[in-house]
Amino acid sequence: MRRERRQVFVLRLGLGQSIGPLALRAIWATACDSPDVSVSRRVQNNAGYGMRPCYGLWAGQAFSRVPTEQKLRDMLDADGYFFTLTSMLT
């Protein structure tokens, strides 16, 4: 049986910052308290800033947005990242 995941956040890091997929997945899984996560990366044109990566954060059905978002923000802050985090959930 295939596990369904949905994209729950888009993460954009500060200019000149990047993160590898394994490191991002580890942070994301820790924030979610679940191994049932995945991450994706795409490059998009940010008006005036050129081409920059943005990262999709995907979670399983047992996802709880508020506590997970706070943990993720705390972890990214502690690691020195400047970022924007956009919720994809309504």
Phi and psi in degrees as GROMACS dihedral restraints (atoms count N, CA, C in turn):
[ dihedral_restraints ]
;  ai    aj    ak    al  type     phi  dphi    fc
    3     4     5     6     1   -81.5    20    10
    4     5     6     7     1   134.0    20    10
    6     7     8     9     1   -84.0    20    10
    7     8     9    10     1   130.1    20    10
    9    10    11    12     1   -88.1    20    10
   10    11    12    13     1   132.0    20    10
   12    13    14    15     1  -122.1    20    10
   13    14    15    16     1   154.5    20    10
   15    16    17    18     1  -130.4    20    10
   16    17    18    19     1   148.0    20    10
   18    19    20    21     1   -75.1    20    10
   19    20    21    22     1   125.2    20    10
   21    22    23    24     1  -112.5    20    10
   22    23    24    25     1   -23.2    20    10
   24    25    26    27     1  -143.0    20    10
   25    26    27    28     1   155.1    20    10
   27    28    29    30     1  -116.1    20    10
   28    29    30    31     1   127.8    20    10
   30    31    32    33     1  -110.5    20    10
   31    32    33    34     1   129.7    20    10
   33    34    35    36     1  -123.3    20    10
   34    35    36    37     1   126.2    20    10
   36    37    38    39     1   -90.6    20    10
   37    38    39    40     1   165.2    20    10
   39    40    41    42     1   -64.9    20    10
   40    41    42    43     1   163.8    20    10
   42    43    44    45     1   -54.8    20    10
   43    44    45    46     1   132.2    20    10
   45    46    47    48     1    79.8    20    10
   46    47    48    49     1    -0.3    20    10
   48    49    50    51     1  -101.5    20    10
   49    50    51    52     1   148.6    20    10
   51    52    53    54     1  -151.0    20    10
   52    53    54    55     1   168.3    20    10
   54    55    56    57     1  -148.6    20    10
   55    56    57    58     1   140.3    20    10
   57    58    59    60     1   -76.8    20    10
   58    59    60    61     1   159.6    20    10
   60    61    62    63     1   -63.9    20    10
   61    62    63    64     1   -36.6    20    10
   63    64    65    66     1   -69.6    20    10
   64    65    66    67     1   -41.2    20    10
   66    67    68    69     1   -65.3    20    10
   67    68    69    70     1   -43.7    20    10
   69    70    71    72     1   -64.9    20    10
   70    71    72    73     1   -42.5    20    10
   72    73    74    75     1   -63.5    20    10
   73    74    75    76     1   -38.6    20    10
   75    76    77    78     1   -63.8    20    10
   76    77    78    79     1   -44.6    20    10
   78    79    80    81     1   -62.8    20    10
   79    80    81    82     1   -45.6    20    10
   81    82    83    84     1   -63.5    20    10
   82    83    84    85     1   -44.9    20    10
   84    85    86    87     1   -63.0    20    10
   85    86    87    88     1   -38.8    20    10
   87    88    89    90     1   -65.5    20    10
   88    89    90    91     1   -44.4    20    10
   90    91    92    93     1   -62.1    20    10
   91    92    93    94     1   -37.3    20    10
   93    94    95    96     1   -81.9    20    10
   94    95    96    97     1   -12.4    20    10
   96    97    98    99     1    54.5    20    10
   97    98    99   100     1    40.2    20    10
   99   100   101   102     1  -158.2    20    10
  100   101   102   103     1   141.1    20    10
  102   103   104   105     1   -81.8    20    10
  103   104   105   106     1    -6.6    20    10
  105   106   107   108     1   -83.3    20    10
  106   107   108   109     1    64.2    20    10
  108   109   110   111     1  -138.2    20    10
  109   110   111   112     1   164.2    20    10
  111   112   113   114     1  -151.1    20    10
  112   113   114   115     1   164.9    20    10
  114   115   116   117     1  -132.1    20    10
  115   116   117   118     1   154.7    20    10
  117   118   119   120     1  -138.3    20    10
  118   119   120   121     1   164.0    20    10
  120   121   122   123     1  -138.5    20    10
  121   122   123   124     1   138.0    20    10
  123   124   125   126     1  -143.2    20    10
  124   125   126   127     1   156.3    20    10
  126   127   128   129     1  -104.9    20    10
  127   128   129   130     1   133.0    20    10
  129   130   131   132     1  -137.0    20    10
  130   131   132   133     1   159.0    20    10
  132   133   134   135     1   -85.3    20    10
  133   134   135   136     1   114.2    20    10
  135   136   137   138     1   -93.9    20    10
  136   137   138   139     1   117.7    20    10
  138   139   140   141     1   -44.3    20    10
  139   140   141   142     1   118.8    20    10
  141   142   143   144     1    84.0    20    10
  142   143   144   145     1   -11.7    20    10
  144   145   146   147     1  -114.9    20    10
  145   146   147   148     1     0.7    20    10
  147   148   149   150     1    79.2    20    10
  148   149   150   151     1  -163.7    20    10
  150   151   152   153     1   -80.3    20    10
  151   152   153   154     1   126.0    20    10
  153   154   155   156     1  -137.4    20    10
  154   155   156   157     1   147.0    20    10
  156   157   158   159     1   -76.3    20    10
  157   158   159   160     1   149.6    20    10
  159   160   161   162     1  -132.3    20    10
  160   161   162   163     1   150.7    20    10
  162   163   164   165     1  -118.8    20    10
  163   164   165   166     1   130.4    20    10
  165   166   167   168     1   -91.5    20    10
  166   167   168   169     1   134.1    20    10
  168   169   170   171     1  -113.2    20    10
  169   170   171   172     1   121.0    20    10
  171   172   173   174     1  -115.4    20    10
  172   173   174   175     1   142.1    20    10
  174   175   176   177     1  -139.3    20    10
  175   176   177   178     1   160.5    20    10
  177   178   179   180     1   -79.4    20    10
  178   179   180   181     1  -174.0    20    10
  180   181   182   183     1   -67.8    20    10
  181   182   183   184     1   -23.9    20    10
  183   184   185   186     1   -85.6    20    10
  184   185   186   187     1    19.3    20    10
  186   187   188   189     1   -71.1    20    10
  187   188   189   190     1   135.6    20    10
  189   190   191   192     1  -120.6    20    10
  190   191   192   193     1   106.8    20    10
  192   193   194   195     1   -60.8    20    10
  193   194   195   196     1   -52.7    20    10
  195   196   197   198     1   -62.2    20    10
  196   197   198   199     1   -54.3    20    10
  198   199   200   201     1   -66.5    20    10
  199   200   201   202     1   -34.9    20    10
  201   202   203   204     1   -66.3    20    10
  202   203   204   205     1   -43.6    20    10
  204   205   206   207     1   -60.6    20    10
  205   206   207   208     1   -42.7    20    10
  207   208   209   210     1   -65.5    20    10
  208   209   210   211     1   -42.2    20    10
  210   211   212   213     1   -61.7    20    10
  211   212   213   214     1   -44.2    20    10
  213   214   215   216     1   -62.1    20    10
  214   215   216   217     1   -46.7    20    10
  216   217   218   219     1   -59.5    20    10
  217   218   219   220     1   -44.4    20    10
  219   220   221   222     1   -61.5    20    10
  220   221   222   223     1   -42.5    20    10
  222   223   224   225     1   -67.9    20    10
  223   224   225   226     1   -43.4    20    10
  225   226   227   228     1   -65.2    20    10
  226   227   228   229     1   -40.9    20    10
  228   229   230   231     1   -59.4    20    10
  229   230   231   232     1   -47.0    20    10
  231   232   233   234     1   -61.5    20    10
  232   233   234   235     1   -30.9    20    10
  234   235   236   237     1   -85.9    20    10
  235   236   237   238     1     1.5    20    10
  237   238   239   240     1    85.2    20    10
  238   239   240   241     1    16.9    20    10
  240   241   242   243     1   -84.5    20    10
  241   242   243   244     1   143.4    20    10
  243   244   245   246     1  -101.4    20    10
  244   245   246   247     1   133.8    20    10
  246   247   248   249     1  -159.0    20    10
  247   248   249   250     1   163.5    20    10
  249   250   251   252     1  -121.7    20    10
  250   251   252   253     1   142.9    20    10
  252   253   254   255     1  -128.4    20    10
  253   254   255   256     1   118.3    20    10
  255   256   257   258     1  -112.4    20    10
  256   257   258   259     1   125.7    20    10
  258   259   260   261     1   -75.8    20    10
  259   260   261   262     1   137.7    20    10
  261   262   263   264     1  -100.7    20    10
  262   263   264   265     1    -1.2    20    10
  264   265   266   267     1   -92.1    20    10
  265   266   267   268     1   147.6    20    10
